[in-house]
């Protein structure tokens, strides 16, 4: 079973909401030897998901709730959205 961890105190543990629900459900299907962290506090930054995969390393996932028509252009390093 894929194990989800939260590095915050247990009282602040939150379930994913909104745009994060689908990625959370998909990530739960990862192999048993993967570990996942939901919104860990890393030097005052909170990525949505961090996955530690023995075969791939560390994967940081930031989920955005944009619709395809909101995106003007994108590259490997930058996304421009319409205002």
Secondary structure, DSSP 8 states (H G I E B T S, - for coil): --EEE--S-GGG-----TTHHHHHHHHTTS-TT-EEEES--BTTB--SEEEEETTTEEEEE------GGGEEEE-SS-EEE--
